[in-house]
Amino acid sequence: MTPQTPARRRKGQERKGQARKGQAQKGQARKRVAGKRAPRKSVARRPATRKPVPWGRIAARALIAGLAFVALVAFSAVLARLTLTPSPASADVAGSNMRPGHSLRQYAESYTFLGACKQIGGNLLLGAPFGLLLPVLVARKGRMMRVLAVTVLVMVLVELAQGAIVEGRAFDVDDVILNTTGALIAYFLLGRRIGHSYHALARPSGRNRLAIRLPGNGARYRGTPGATGDGRK
């Protein structure tokens, strides 16, 4: 083996030094690239797409609302006939009652059992149509409070008319309480379900989905995993 000259030895050391320096520079460049945060992908959102309500549901809603309105008008006519018809035979005994519970005690003490049931049951039934028909005609938000407010308002006006212009009848706050109670009982037993079914017809079938467009992946819909805008899953 021939011994290396000093010149050759220096050249070999220079090559090794340059190679180490190049590797160090490459390593630092990799670290700088890795240290930089990758840019966030832009997510383009578009408003939730609402499916149109089928014409069959629109027709059913219109029919139900029309029937409820006609029934309410018919009930108003019956209510006016029952409450605003003069009763000359009771002109001497009819008196206004502004104390809640006074007439109820009178029914329990002075009336027979059947007579008391007739008075109380009649007033309860008189308010029941409000609890059945108004959930269809009033807005869904605050439905129970709207039914309660309309029932109280109508019955107070009826009682005031009885006391002011109808012979043989007088204002009775217990009648208003019983009428309102009948409306609430009818609402909780059946009216709430009727109103819920009616307002459900306004919602389109299927679930509304929010489309989110991702770069290179098409439009994906939130709430439906894997669904894309071109129909693929």
C-alpha positions as CSV (number, residue, x, y, z in Angstrom):
1,M,0.0,0.0,0.0
2,T,1.5,3.3,-1.1
3,P,1.6,5.9,1.5
4,Q,-0.5,9.1,1.0
5,T,1.2,12.3,0.4
6,P,0.3,15.4,2.5
7,A,-1.4,17.0,-0.5
8,R,-3.7,14.0,-1.0
9,R,-4.5,13.8,2.7
10,R,-5.5,17.5,2.7
11,K,-7.8,17.1,-0.3
12,G,-9.5,14.0,1.3
13,Q,-10.1,15.9,4.5
14,E,-11.5,18.9,2.5
15,R,-13.9,16.6,0.6
16,K,-15.1,15.0,3.8
17,G,-15.6,18.4,5.4
18,Q,-17.6,19.7,2.4
19,A,-19.8,16.5,2.5
20,R,-20.5,17.0,6.2
21,K,-21.3,20.7,5.6
22,G,-23.7,19.8,2.8
23,Q,-25.5,17.2,4.9
24,A,-25.8,19.7,7.8
25,Q,-27.3,22.3,5.5
26,K,-29.8,19.8,4.1
27,G,-30.8,18.8,7.7
28,Q,-31.3,22.5,8.7
29,A,-33.4,23.1,5.5
30,R,-35.6,20.1,6.4
31,K,-36.1,21.4,9.9
32,R,-37.1,24.8,8.7
33,V,-39.7,23.3,6.3
34,A,-41.0,21.0,9.0
35,G,-41.2,23.9,11.5
36,K,-43.4,26.0,9.2
37,R,-47.2,25.5,9.8
38,A,-49.0,24.2,6.8
39,P,-51.6,26.6,5.5
40,R,-55.1,25.9,6.5
41,K,-57.5,24.7,3.9
42,S,-60.2,27.1,3.1
43,V,-63.7,25.8,3.8
44,A,-66.4,27.4,1.7
45,R,-69.8,27.2,3.3
46,R,-73.1,27.8,1.7
47,P,-76.5,28.2,3.4
48,A,-78.5,25.2,4.3
49,T,-80.6,23.9,1.4
50,R,-84.3,23.6,2.2
51,K,-86.3,21.1,0.3
52,P,-89.6,22.4,-1.0
53,V,-92.7,21.3,0.9
54,P,-94.8,18.8,-1.2
55,W,-98.0,20.2,-2.7
56,G,-100.0,17.4,-1.0
57,R,-98.9,18.8,2.4
58,I,-99.7,22.3,1.5
59,A,-103.2,21.3,0.4
60,A,-103.7,19.2,3.5
61,R,-102.7,22.2,5.7
62,A,-105.1,24.5,3.8
63,L,-107.9,22.1,4.2
64,I,-107.4,21.5,7.9
65,A,-107.0,25.2,8.6
66,G,-110.2,25.9,6.6
67,L,-112.2,23.2,8.5
68,A,-110.9,24.5,11.9
69,F,-111.9,28.1,11.0
70,V,-115.4,27.0,9.9
71,A,-115.8,24.9,13.1
72,L,-114.7,27.9,15.2
73,V,-117.2,30.1,13.5
74,A,-120.0,27.5,14.1
75,F,-118.9,27.1,17.7
76,S,-119.0,30.9,18.1
77,A,-122.6,30.9,16.9
78,V,-123.6,28.2,19.3
79,L,-121.8,29.9,22.1
80,A,-123.6,33.2,21.4
81,R,-127.0,31.4,21.4
82,L,-126.3,29.6,24.7
83,T,-124.9,32.5,26.6
84,L,-126.6,35.6,25.1
85,T,-130.2,34.4,25.0
86,P,-132.3,36.2,27.6
87,S,-133.7,34.3,30.5
88,P,-136.6,36.3,32.0
89,A,-137.3,33.6,34.6
90,S,-133.9,34.2,36.2
91,A,-134.1,38.0,36.2
92,D,-135.0,38.1,40.0
93,V,-132.3,35.7,41.2
94,A,-129.4,36.5,38.8
95,G,-126.6,38.4,40.4
96,S,-123.0,39.2,39.5
97,N,-120.2,37.2,41.1
98,M,-116.7,38.6,41.4
99,R,-115.4,36.2,44.0
100,P,-113.7,33.1,42.6
101,G,-115.2,29.9,44.1
102,H,-118.5,31.5,45.3
103,S,-120.7,30.0,42.6
104,L,-118.9,26.6,43.0
105,R,-119.7,26.5,46.7
106,Q,-123.3,27.4,45.8
107,Y,-123.5,24.5,43.4
108,A,-122.2,22.1,46.1
109,E,-124.5,23.4,48.8
110,S,-127.8,24.4,47.0
111,Y,-127.9,22.2,43.9
112,T,-128.5,18.5,43.6
113,F,-125.6,16.3,42.5
114,L,-127.0,16.1,38.9
115,G,-127.7,19.9,38.9
116,A,-124.1,20.7,40.0
117,C,-122.6,18.3,37.4
118,K,-124.7,19.9,34.8
119,Q,-123.6,23.4,35.7
120,I,-119.9,22.6,36.1
121,G,-119.7,20.1,33.2
122,G,-121.6,22.5,30.9
123,N,-119.1,25.2,31.5
124,L,-116.1,22.9,31.0
125,L,-117.5,21.6,27.7
126,L,-118.2,25.2,26.6
127,G,-114.5,25.9,26.7
128,A,-113.3,22.6,25.2
129,P,-113.5,23.7,21.6
130,F,-111.0,26.4,22.2
131,G,-108.4,23.9,23.3
132,L,-109.1,21.7,20.2
133,L,-109.3,24.3,17.4
134,L,-107.0,27.1,18.4
135,P,-103.8,25.0,18.3
136,V,-104.4,24.8,14.6
137,L,-105.0,28.5,14.0
138,V,-102.4,30.1,16.3
139,A,-98.7,30.1,15.9
140,R,-96.7,27.2,17.1
141,K,-94.4,29.3,19.4
142,G,-96.1,29.8,22.8
143,R,-99.1,27.8,21.7
144,M,-100.5,26.9,25.1
145,M,-100.3,30.5,26.3
146,R,-102.0,31.8,23.2
147,V,-104.8,29.3,23.7
148,L,-105.2,30.3,27.3
149,A,-105.1,34.1,26.5
150,V,-107.7,33.8,23.7
151,T,-110.0,31.7,25.8
152,V,-109.9,34.0,28.8
153,L,-110.4,37.1,26.6
154,V,-113.4,35.6,24.8
155,M,-115.1,34.3,27.9
156,V,-114.6,37.6,29.8
157,L,-116.2,39.5,26.9
158,V,-119.1,37.0,26.9
159,E,-119.6,37.4,30.6
160,L,-119.5,41.2,30.4
161,A,-122.1,41.1,27.6
162,Q,-124.3,38.9,29.7
163,G,-124.1,41.2,32.7
164,A,-124.6,44.4,30.6
165,I,-127.3,43.7,28.0
166,V,-128.8,40.2,28.5
167,E,-131.8,39.9,30.7
168,G,-131.7,37.3,33.4
169,R,-127.9,36.7,33.2
170,A,-125.0,38.2,35.0
171,F,-121.2,38.2,35.1
172,D,-119.7,35.2,36.9
173,V,-116.0,34.9,37.3
174,D,-116.4,31.1,38.1
175,D,-117.8,30.6,34.6
176,V,-114.7,32.1,33.2
177,I,-112.5,29.8,35.3
178,L,-114.5,26.7,34.4
179,N,-114.5,27.6,30.7
180,T,-110.7,28.2,30.7
181,T,-110.1,24.9,32.6
182,G,-112.2,23.1,30.0
183,A,-110.0,24.6,27.2
184,L,-106.8,23.5,28.9
185,I,-108.0,20.0,29.6
186,A,-109.0,19.6,25.9
187,Y,-105.7,21.1,24.8
188,F,-103.6,18.7,26.9
189,L,-105.7,15.6,26.0
190,L,-106.0,16.1,22.3
191,G,-105.4,19.7,21.1
192,R,-101.7,19.6,21.5
193,R,-101.3,16.5,19.3
194,I,-103.6,18.0,16.7
195,G,-101.6,21.2,16.6
196,H,-98.3,19.3,16.4
197,S,-99.5,17.1,13.6
198,Y,-100.8,20.2,11.7
199,H,-97.6,22.2,12.0
200,A,-95.5,19.2,11.1
201,L,-97.0,19.4,7.6
202,A,-95.1,22.6,7.0
203,R,-91.8,20.9,7.3
204,P,-90.3,19.2,4.2
205,S,-89.7,15.5,4.3
206,G,-86.1,14.5,5.0
207,R,-83.4,16.3,6.9
208,N,-82.0,19.6,6.0
209,R,-78.3,19.4,5.5
210,L,-75.5,22.0,5.5
211,A,-73.1,21.7,2.6
212,I,-69.4,22.3,3.3
213,R,-67.1,22.4,0.3
214,L,-63.7,21.0,0.9
215,P,-60.8,21.4,-1.6
216,G,-60.5,18.4,-3.8
217,N,-63.2,16.4,-2.1
218,G,-66.4,17.9,-3.4
219,A,-69.2,19.2,-1.2
220,R,-69.7,17.3,2.0
221,Y,-72.9,17.6,4.0
222,R,-72.8,18.0,7.7
223,G,-75.0,15.5,9.4
224,T,-74.6,12.9,6.6
225,P,-71.2,11.2,7.0
226,G,-69.5,10.5,3.7
227,A,-72.1,12.2,1.5
228,T,-70.6,14.3,-1.3
229,G,-72.1,16.9,-3.6
230,D,-71.9,14.7,-6.7
231,G,-74.0,12.0,-5.0
232,R,-71.2,9.7,-4.0
233,K,-70.9,8.2,-0.6
